[in-house]
């Protein structure tokens, strides 16, 4: 069980492989070993109300809520197994990617209702421009759009493959990376129809992170195979450039305050920082060691901090068959950790 009384351990230095990214503006400012049982996937923030949401799975599924500034626990939302949660700060309605989807009050953390959906809810994106939550599923229907005012389903539809992360321009378009098809689906937010697919095959496959510079119409697709950040024009899908990133990305961010894109990688425990010098010029500014397993991330645009989550694991399990790949090691009890990265 999660223990509210756990002390928060703060450290400054993290061991890093030799030669990796110590030169650069970013560093791990703080780590909080908050513990608690269960697996985890996405980390989400409510910048306005200074809250951090982390979904935990396992014996006691819930969403743990923390103070975004102190990382002290605030409470929890009781759910079935969830992968993440998004918040509408206008209505104070939250949506956890459970099945059925859990709609909750982000002020009191009380459940409001369950919303029956098809598919298997995984990631989520909140479009503040029209107050809609996009619930993403690897199985059909791939996207379920929910009105955050009352929790009604607007539409459920397919995008041709497995979605991972979404980004929006706030002006009528949502972009979703299609992990198993090596492309980015373009969705018209008025009709909720897919209007285009931007192909990235050969540049970066198995894209698991997507972020956007809405002002300059630039997409940042963080991909695993090859491990590249593919940078595209959001209007026509033309590839501007590709930059090498770390191994095992599962999240991308863009900070308009600093004109930097970020890719969080769990396989090698790194955070790749890409500087946008202009809409035609991009460079890898730094590759920062974080923690093995810290594959998903969230951005606090008030402090310009990046939040990551990870846990320590034991030795990999033996492969099920001779010559097979070893399984993931068991999570070490109470090792779950929140990391804060900044300048």
N, C-alpha and C positions, 0 to 999 in steps of 0.2 A: 504493500500500500504506500501511496505518497504520504510523506510526513511533513506537515506544515512547519514543524519546529526544526527542520534540518538547517544547520548553519550553512551559510554560503561561503565557499572557499574562493578567495580571490588570488590569482597569480598573474604575474606579468610575463614571465618567460615561458616559452614552449620549445621543447627540443625539436630541431629541424634537420633534415638531411643536409649534408655539406653542400655549399654552393647554391642553395635555393633561396632566392628572393628576399634576403635580409636587407638588401639595398633598395629602399623605396619608402614612400611616405606612410604606408600602412603597417600596423602591428596589431597583435592581439592585446587589447587593453585590459581585458578581464575575463576570467572564466568562473562560472558558478556551477559547482558540482551539486546539483539539486536532487539527484537520485530518483527513486521511484521505480516501480516495476513496470514491465511492458515495453513493447516496441514503439517505434515512432516513424514519422515520415516527414510531413511538412511543418514548417514554422511560419506563423503569420503574425502581423503586427497591426494594431490600431494606433496610429501615430497621434491622432487628435486626443484620444482618451488615455494615452500612455499605457496601453496594455499589450501583453505578449501572449499569444495562444499557441499551445503545443498539444497536439492530439497524441494520446498514448493508447496502445492496444494491449491485449492480453487478458489476464484474469480480472482486472478492474479497469475496463475501458472508460476513458474520460478525456476531457480536454482540460489540461492544467492551464491556469491563467496566472500571469505574473505581472508585477509592476515593471513597465518597460525601462524605467530609469534605475531602479534599485535591484531588480531581479528577485525581489521578495515575492512569495506566493500571495495571491489575492483570493483564490478560490478555485472551483472547478465546475465544469458543465458535465453532468452525467449523460453518457451516450452509450450506444453500442460502438463497436470498433470503428473509429474514424481515421481518416488520413490527414485532415486539416480542417480549417474553418475560415470563413470570410465574414467581414462585418460591414454593415451599412450604418455609418455614423449619424445619418439623418433620422433613421427610425430606431436606432439601437437594436436592430435585429441582426442576429448572427445565424450562419448556416454551416453546420458541420457535415462533412462528407461521409455520412453513415448511410445505411440502407435499412429502413427509409431515412431520408435526410432529416436531421434534427434541426429545427428552428428554435432559437433561444433568445432570451433577452440579455443583451450584452452588459446591461447595467446591473441586474440582479443575478445573472447567470442561471435563471430559472428556465426550464424548457417551456416553450410555447405550444408547439405541436410537432407531429411527425408528418412528413410529406412523402407519400408513396412515389417511388421512381423506379424505372427499369434500369437495366445495366448494372454496373458495379462502381459506385462513386469513388473517386480517387482524388484528383486535384480539383481546384476551384479557382475561379477568377471573379472579382466583383467589378462591374462596370458602373462607376458612380454617375456617369452621364445620363443614364436612364434607370438607375437603381435596379439592376438585374444581376443575379448571381448565376454564373455559368458553372454547372457541375459537370466535371469531365469523367468519362468512363472508358476503360480499355475495351469493353464489350458494347455492343449495340443496345440502345442508341448512345452514341459517343458523347453527345452534349445534351444536357437538360437545363433549360433556362427558366429561372424562378424569379417572379416579381417580389422584391424584398419588402414591399409594403404589407402584403397580406399572405405571402408564401404560396401564391397560386402558380401553377406551372404554365408558362407562356407557350413553350414549344419544346419538343425533344426531337433531335435529328442526328443523322450520321455525317461524318466528315471524311469517310473513306479509309479510316484506319485509327490507330490507337493514339489519343491525345495525351500530352504530358503537361505542357504549361501554356498559358495564354497571356496575351498583352493587348492593350487597346489604345486607340488614339483619342478617344473621347469625342470623336466626330463622325461616328457611324461605322467604324470598323473594329472588329476583334480578330486577332491573328492567333492561330493555334498550331503549335508544332505537332506533326503527325509522326510519332516516333518510329513506327515500323514501315513507313513509306518514304522516308527521307524527303519530306516536303513540309511546307507551311500552308495551312488552309486559311483563306481569307473569308470572313463572315460579315455579311451586311447586317448590322444590328437592327435595322428597321424590318427587313423581311425575314431575317434569320435563315438566309440561304447562303450556301457556299458559292462565292463568285469566282474564285481562282485558287489554284494551288501553285506555290512557288517551289520549284524543284531545287534541292541542294545536294542531290546524289553526286558522289565523287568529290565533293567539297567537304562534306561533313555528314556522316550517317548516324542513325540512332540519336536524333536530336532530342534532348531531354530538358532543355532550358530555353526560355524565350523572353526577351526584354525589348523595350522600345524607347527610342528617343522620338517622342511624338512631334516635337517642334520641327525637327529636321527630317522627319519621315524615314528613320533608320531602324531596321530590325537587327537584333543580335541573337543569333541562334547558337546555343551551346550544344555541341554534339560529341558523341563518344567514339565513333568509329568512322573515319579518323577523328582523333581528339582535337577538334578545331572549333573556334568561334567563327561562324559564317556571318558576315555582315552584309545586309541586303538593303536595297531601296524598297521601302514599304509600298510604293505606288505601282511598281512594275515587276518587282521580284528579282531585278538584276543584282547579281553578286558584285559587291564593291571590292571586297577583299576577304581573305581568310587568315586567321592568326592561330597559332598553336596554343592549346591550353593544357591543363593537367588531366589526369586520368579519372574517369568515373563521374563526370558532371551530372548533376540532377537539379540544377537551378541556375537561373540567370536573373540579373537585376540591372537597372540603369538608373543612375542618379543625375537628374537634370541640374542639380545644384553644383556638381563638380564635373559634369560632362565625362563620367566614367561608367563603364559597364563592368559587371562582375560575373564570374562563373565559379560556383562552389563545387569542388570535387572531393568525393569520399574515398575513392580507391587509393589515392596517394596523399590525401589530407592536405589539400592546397586550395587557395583562393586566387584565381587569376584576375588581375585588374587591368582593364583595357582603357586607355585614354583616347577620347575623341578630340583630336586637335582641330579638326574641321570635318564637315560632312564627307570629305574625300580622303581624310588622313587619320589613320588609327594605328596605335602601337600598343604592345604589351608593356605596361608601365611597371608591373611587379607580379611575381608569383610568390605568394605568402604562405608559408607553412601554417596550418591550423591544427587539425586533429583528424586522424584516420576515421572515416565514417561520416565526417561533416559534409554531407552532400547537398543538403537543401539550405536555403538562406532566405532572409527577409531584410528589407531596408527601412531604417528609421530616418525619414527625410528631415526631421527636426534637428537631429544631432549628426546626421550623415554617418551613422554607425551601421554596420552590417551585423546581423544576428545569425549565428549558426548553431546547430545542435549535433551532438554525437554521444557515443558511449564507448567504453572500453569493451573489448571482446577477448575471449580465450582463444586457444589454438584452433585453427580450422578443423572441422570434423573430417574424418577419412572419407574419400569418395565412395559412393554407393557401389560402383563397379570398378574393376581394375582399369587404370588409365583414365578414369573419369576425373572431373574437377572436384576439388575438395569443397565441402560445404562451409557455410559461414560459422565461425566460432560462436559459442554461447556468450550472451551479454553478461558482463561481470556485474553482480548485484550492486545497486546504488551508485553506479558509475556514470549515470546519465548527466550530461554536462551542457550548459549554455555558454557559448563563446561570443564575446563582443569585440568586433574589429573596427578600428578607426585610426585617425591620424594623431 
